[in-house]
């Protein structure tokens, strides 16, 4: 046998072994077929792609049960007491789902401000950083080395030099373009900075596929942020092509920050192997600190000033036995009676989410889906096209946001329950990424989120008014369908 023949034989054996590995992993059939097709029909690159992006780590335990108990049950039950907790009966099942699946406790007496652009978020963040006295914890997918990132870094370094504990966990892949000196400068100033699952030879393979996509900030244990914004100038200035970015961030004061703190401390233990369970990270909170409406800089902040909301912070990731956030989405959708409004930058839904949305629309629920007209990822944009058309044909109102790139990730139902966070409506967020969302119960925050959606909707274009999207030519439809095959991998 020639050398070429031997190499070909070895390669075919590797292909068969890789496909068997995919099949034996017992994933969703669609995802199994997608990987099998990639491995078989894309020579060499297919196997390499599977090693990088396809190996399943959901069965691995990143944090031991004993450490999780110390980080969660000890701190949450020993330091937190809610004698006046009242849970809404209509959402009891959803609340129980999160408690039973991941010990995500509900907290009452929270003040919530919804921030819809960088001009609101970053001044508020810098103000809160300036007021910090004990600690600042940041869990961020992207911490960009740009003028805004350097401004935030300078503020954090100033606090560290004042004796405030500052910890930053950033995602290694999300910050691939950020040079090491940017973070080293913060370390030299006394800030603890670590990366999440650093991707380095020789053990990088599937690590590149499982990323910490969360955006969390906790200050002194009583003020926190959760949502879709990273620390980057694009949220203020827009991208180089002049396209502004529209996103949603929730600023929380009150007991609910304990759940944000818990999420950060679990992540910190995973990346730094330091167990932080001191009581100072869960300070006594009697009443939420409310923003003085008279001092609010915008009407939206004034409207959000006085608000006492019940909330849960829910995390999900590939190491967890169930996709908790996806389960919560499905439960919200199927429980809706009047309307469901969703904003997401990417729409590549799992079968469960798409079926739930179609079922809701079929029962007469007003289901509206707002996505960006222009995406920042071309292949993802093409892969989503057939899903959007399918959703429209099922009675869902599909709308394109026209005022820039919509990066907001929110859902609101029936003026009673809402959620925002880092989770997109796509396979990657539901199955591969480490994500975090806050679920809000009650009219105050839900109605504000509803109004945000309706305001974004005003200049949106319905997909039904775009013939090229509803009835594309054959070659376009073929390309859309081809891209859809890879949607479980994107």
N, C-alpha and C positions, 0 to 999 in steps of 0.2 A: 504493500500500500504506500502511495506517495505521501509526502509530508502534507501536501494540501488536503489530501483525502483524510489523513489522520486528524488534522485540525478541524475539518468539517464535521467529522464523526464526534469529536470531543464537544464541539459547539452544539451539535444536535442533542447530545446527552445533557448538556447544561440547560438547553431550552426545555427538554422534557422534565428535568428535575425542577426547574423554576415553575413550570405550569402545574406540576403535581403539588408543589408547595402552596401555590395560590389556591388550588382546589381544596386541599386539606385544611386550609385556614377557615373554611365555612363562613365566608362573608356573604353579603348580599349577592345574589346571582348576577345582577347587572355589573357590579364592581368586579366580580370574579371573571366574567366574560371579557370585560374591558381590558383587564391586565393580561389575560391569556392572549387576546388579539394583539396587544402591543408587543408582548414577548415573542410571539410567533412571527408576526409580519414585519416587525421593525428589527432587522438584524443588528446584533450587538447592542445598539442603543436601547432596545427594549429591555434587555436583561439588566443593563446598567441603570436604567430608569427605575426598574423594579427594586433593585438594591438600594437606591437612593430614596425613593418615594413610596414604595409599596409594602415593605416589610411591616407587618402588623405588630405593634407593641402594646395593644390594649390589655393583654393578659399579664403584662409586667406590673409589678407593684413598685412605683417610684418612691413612695413614702411608706414606711412600715406601719402596721396597725397600731403598735405601741406608741410610736411617735405621733401618729394622727390623733390618738386618744389624748395625749398630752397637749397637743396644739388645739384641739377642738373641745372635747368634752370637759376636760379639766378647766380650761380657761373660760369657756362659754357658760358652763353651769356653776362654777365656783364664783365667778366675778359678776355674772349678769343675773339680775332678778327683775321680773316683770309681773308685778302683782296685779296690774291693771290691764293685762293683755286681753283683748276681745277680738276674736277672729270672725270675719264675715262668713256666714253660713254658705252663701252661694259659691264661695271660692275655697271652702274647706278641703275639697278633694285635691285641688291644685297645691295648696299649702302642704297638705299631708304628703303628697308625692315628693316634694323637695325635702321635707324633713326625713322621710323614710329612706330615700335614695342616698342622700349625701349629708344628712344632719344639717341642712341649711335652715336655721331657725328664723322665724318671723320676728320682727322688731317693730314696736309702735313708737309714737311720739317722735316723728322725724320731720324736719323741715327740708323740702326739696325744691331746688331751683333748676330749671331746664335751660341750658345754654346751647344756643344753636349756631354759633360761629366762633371763630378764634378771637374776635374782638371782645366777646363776652367771657370766654373761657380763660384766656391767658392772663388778663389783668386780675381776675378773681383768684386764679392760682397763685400769682405772684404776691398778691395781698395776703393770702393765707400763709404762704411760705414765710413772709416777713413777720407774721404774728406767731410763728411756731416757737414753743418753749421747751418741748420735751423731745419729740422725734418727728421725722418726715420719712414716710415709706412710699416708694414709687415703683410700680410694676408696669413696664411700658414696652410695647412691641417695637416701636421706633423712637429713639431719642436722637434727633438729627443734629449734626454739627453744622448748623447754619446760624445766622444772627439771632433768631429766636431761641434756638437750643442753647447757644452760648449765654444768652441773657438769663435763662432759667438756671443754667449751670452756675453762673456767677452768684445768683441769689442763694442757691443751695450751698455753695462753698462758704459764703458769708455766714450762713446759719451754722454750718459745721464748725467754723472757727469760733463761734460764740458758745460752743459746747452742746449744741443740739445734735442728737443722733440722726444721721441721714443715711438711708440705705436705698440703693437703686438696683433693681433687677431688670435688665434689658434683654431682648431676644437677639441671639447671635446672628441669625439669618436676616431678621428685620433690620439690623444695624450693620449689615455687611459693608455698606459703602462708607461707614463712619470709621475714621482712622483711630488707631489705638491711643495716640496722644490726647485725644479729646477726653476719653475716660480716665487716662492716667493722671491728667491734670486734676481731676476731681478727687482721685484717690490720694494724691499728694496733699490735698487740702483737708483730708480727714474723712472723706465720704467713703462708705463701703459700697463698692460697685462690683457686681458680678453679672456674668452673662448666662443665659438660659440655654442648656444643651449646646455648648460650643461645638461647631462643626470643624473638625480637624482630622487630617490623616493620622493613623490609618483607620480610625474607628468612627468615621462619619456616616457612612452608608445611610440607613434610614433615619438618623437623627435630623437630617435636613427636612424631613417630611412632617415632623411633629414639633410645632412651634408654639410659643407662648404668645398668643394674639391678644391677651388681656390688656386693658388700659385702666389701671387703678392707682389712686393716690390717697394716702391716709395721713392726716396731720394731727398730731397730739391725741389721736384716738377719738376725737369728737367731730372732725370735719373730714369729708371724703369726696372723691370724684370717681365716677364710673361712666363709661360710654364708648364712643368710637374714635375720639381724637387722640392722635399721637402728639408728641412734642416736636413740631415741625412747622416751618414758616409757611408751608402751602395752605395751612388752615386760616392764614391771615391774608397772604398775598396772592394765593392761587398758584397754579402751575405755570411753567414757562410759556405755554401757549395762551395764557391769559384766562384760563378757565378757573373760576373760583370754586372752592370746596365748601360744601354744605354738610355739616355733621351735627350730632347731638351728644351732649354731655350732661350728666346729672350731678349737681353739687348737693351733698347730703350733710345735714347736721343732726345729731341725735344718736339714739341707740343703734340705729341701723348701720352706723359706721363700724360697729363691732364685727359685723359680718364681712365688711370689706377688709378689716384688719385680719380676721381669721384667714381669708383667702390669700392675703399677702404673706402672712407668717408661714402658711403651708408651702407656698412657692419658695420662700426664703430658705426654709429648711431643706427643700429639695436641691436648690442651687448652691447653698453655702454650708449645709449640714450643721447649722447653728440653731438650737432649739430656743426660741424666744417665747416664753409663756409668763412673763412677769405681769403683775397686776397693773403696772403703769400703762401697759398697752391697751387696757380696758378701763379707762377712768370712769368714775361715777358721773352719770348724766341724768340730771333730774328732769329737765325740760329742754327741748331743742333750742339752740341759739337761733333766733329769728332775724332775718335781714330787715333792717329799718327801711320800710318802703319809701320814706321821704328822701333817703340817701341813695336809693337805687338809681343807677345811671341810665336805665332804659325802661320803657313801659313794660317789657316782658319780665324784667327782673322784679318790677313792682308787683306785677300780677302773681309772681311766685313767692312773694315775701313771707306771707303768713300761711303755713301749710303744715298740718300734722298728719303724716301719712304712715300707713303700715307697709312694710317692705320686707322682702327676702333677697339676699344676694346668692345667686346660684352659679356654681362653677361646673364646667364639664371638660373632659379631656380624654385622650385615647387610652389612658391607664385606668379609667374608671369603668366599672362593669356595664353601665348603661349610659346612653347619651342624654343626660338629665335635661339639658336645655331644649333639645329637640322634643323630648317627651312633654315638657312644659308648653312648648309652642302648639303641639298637637292637641293637648288638653284645652288650652285657651280657645283654639279655633273651633273645636267641636262643641264647646260649651256656649259659644256666642249665639245670641238670639236676634240681635238687631244689626250690628255692623262689625266688620273687622278691617282696620286700616293698617297697612304694612309699608314701611320704607326699608329698602335694602339696596346696596350697590350692585349686588350680584344675585341672580335668581337661577340657581341650579338645584332645585329642591330634591330631597329624597322622596321615594315613593310614598312614604307615610305622610309627609307634609303636603305633598301635592294632592294626595287622595283626600286629606282632611279639608283642604281649601275647596276642592271640587264639591265635596259633600256639603260643606257650609253654603256654598253658592246655590246648590240644588235645593236646599231647604228654604231659600228666600232671603238668606242673610246677605246684606250689602257688603261684598268683599271687594276692596280696592287695593291695588298693588302699585306702588310708585317706585320706579327705578330710573337711573340716569339715562338720558338720551345718548350721551357719549360716555363710554366706559374708559377706564385707564388700562384695561387688559383686553387686547383684541380677540384672542382665542376664547376667552371667557365670554366676551360679548357675543361671539358667533354661536357658542355652545348654548347660550341662554335663549336664543331667538325662538327656537321651536317650542321651548317650555312656555315662553310668554304667549305665543300664539295658541298653544294648547289650553293655557289658563283662560285666555279670552274666549275661546270657543266653549268653555265650560261655564261661562256666565260671570267670570271674574272681570272687574273693570281694571284693565292694564293701562297705566299712564306713564308717560316719559317726562321726567324733570328736565326743564329747559334752561334753568339759570345756573349752569355750571355742572360740576360733578357731584352727584348726591352720594355721600359716603355714610349717611345716617342709617342706623340700624334700630328701628323701633317698631312696636306693634301695640295697638290699643283696641280694646273691645268694649262696646256697650257702655261707655262712660264709667266703668267700674274697675277695670284691670288693665294694666299697661306694662310694657317692659322695654328697656333700652340697655345697650351694652355693646360688646364687641362682636356679637354673633351675626354672621351673614346667613342668608337663606341659601346655603350651598353645602355640598358634601364635605368640603374641607373644614368648615366651621363645626359642623355637626359631628364629624368622625375623627378628624386628624388634629385639629388645633386645640390648645388649652384656651378656653373662653370663659368670660364672666358676664353675666347679665343681672340687673336688678329688676325684680318684679314688684310693681306697686299696686296696692289695693285701696280702692276708694275713689270718690268722684274728683277730688281736688287735683291730683296729679294726672289722672286719666283724662280729664277734660282739657287740661293744659296740653297734653300730648296730642289729643284729638285736634285742638286748634292749630298746633304746629303743623300737623299733617294737612289740614284744610288750607292753611296759608301756602304751603309748598305746592299744593295741588292747583292753585289759582292759575298759574302760567303753564301747567302741564299739558301735554298733547296726548290724546287718547290713541292707542295703537290702531283703533278702527278707522282713524282718519288718515292712516298711512298705507296706501295700497301696496307699496313695495315691501311692507312688513307682513301684511295680512295675506297677500297673494304673490309671493316672490316667484321669479322665474325658476325653471328647472335647475339650472346650474347653481343658483343661489340656495335653493332648498336642499340640493345635494350637499353643498358645503356645510350648511347648518346641521344637517343630519349627521354628517361625518364628524363634525366638532362635538355634537351631542354624545357620540359614542365615548368620548373621553371625559365627559362631565364628572364621573365619579373620581377621576384622577386629578382634576384641576384644583 
